[in-house]
Amino acid sequence: MSQRLQYLLQLAESTPVDSFVLFAIAKEYEKSGESTLALEYYEKLRSTDPGYVGLYYHLGKLFEQNQDHQNAVLTYKQGIETARKASDFHALSELSGALLNLEDPE
């Protein structure tokens, strides 16, 4: 386990619903190839802060890597709505592109 991940897990003990910390933990697990733990932290983030726009692209990509296209599509669509509500046009563009590539890869 990396020192960064250890530090983030310690932070999560004192601030268990800090959105950035949960996202960072998920990314660290994802980078280390532990997709099950990454998914667990992404889902925890989604349940505690569904308005965290950055979550949806990365969670959708993780679903894609795990060959779970149905959940990837649902996640991208949920992210598109969340980005639209937040007026985050950059995220909206990325999520729309990811969804389009998944639904029509050609």
C-alpha positions, 0 to 999 in steps of 0.5 A: 500500500502506497504512503499516499493511500495510507495517508488518505485512509487516515484522513477518511477516518477523521472525515468519512464523508469528505468527497475529495478524500473518497474520490482520491482513495478510489483513484489510488485503488484504481491505479493499483489495480484494485478495482473492487475497492475503487468501486466501493469508494466511488459508490460511497462517494455517489451515495454521500455526494451525488452532486460530485460531478468528477465522480461519474466519468471515472466511475463510468470508465471503471465500469467499462474496464470491468466490461459492465457496459450497462452500468457504465451507460447508466453512470454516464447518463446520471453524470450528464444530468448532474453536470447539466444541473451544475452548469459544468460544461467541460464535464458535460462534454466529456461525459457525453463523449464517453457515452457516445463512444460506448453506445456507438464505438465506430 
